[in-house]
Amino acid sequence: MRIALIGILGLGLGCSSVPRGPAAASSSPAFRCSAQGGPSWTEYNSSHFLLDTDAPEGKAVALLQELETLRAADLIPTTPGQ
């Protein structure tokens, strides 16, 4: 099963700290898709995740590794004997 991670990358790479409100309009550039001259997006995948992002390759790969680590940790039984 694959999970598309569009949007979670922003949270994982710090976009959640982008200013919001009236001041944000003047302090940060508006989003532009690649078809309108914005950065191109690349698709990366791991064993369990699919990630579409405009982040640099190193950050995307690091996020996928972290997600795989979190998934593996979540699958470890917490009850003795299992």
N, C-alpha and C positions, 0 to 999 in steps of 0.2 A: 504494500500500500504506500502510495506517495502522497505527500502533503505539500501543497503549493504554499510558499512563504512569501507572498507579496505583501508588503507592509510591515511584517515583523522585522525585516532587516533594518528599517528606520529606527525601530526601538533598540535593536541590538547594536547598532553603530552610532547611536547618540543623537539621532534626529529628533528625539523626544525633547531635547534641550533647546530646540529652535524657538526663538521668541515668538510670542503670540500677542494678539491684540493690535491696537492702532499703531503702536510703535514698530511692530513687525513689518508692516507694509513698506516702510522706508528703510529698514535695516537689513532686509534679506531679499534676494532676487526672487521673482515669481517662478513657480515651477513651469518648465517647458519640456514637453515630450520630445523624444529624439526626432520625430517627424517634423517638428517645428524648430529645430536647431539645438535642442537640448542634448545632454550626453546620451550616448548609445547604451542600451541595456544588454547584458549578457546573461545567459542561463548557465547555472552551475548545478550539479547534482551530486548526491552522495548515495549511500545505500538506502536511506529512508527519507530523504528530503530533496525537494526541487526548489531552487532559489533563482529568481529573476531580479537583477539589481544593476544599478549604475555605479556601484561602489568599486573601488580597485580590487583586482583579483585577490590580493593577499588578505584583505578584510573579508571578502566573500568566503574564501576557503577557511579562514579562521572561524567564522560564524558557523559554517557547516560542521566543522570539527567539534565546536562547542555544543551544537545541537545533538550531534551523534553521542557525545559524552553524556549529556543530560538524559537522553533517551536510554542509554545503557544503564545509567544509575537508577532510573525509574523502574527498570525491569528487574533489578536485584530484589530477591525476596527479603522481606523484613521479618518474617516469622521463622523462628528456629526450626530446622529440619526440612525446610522446603528448598 
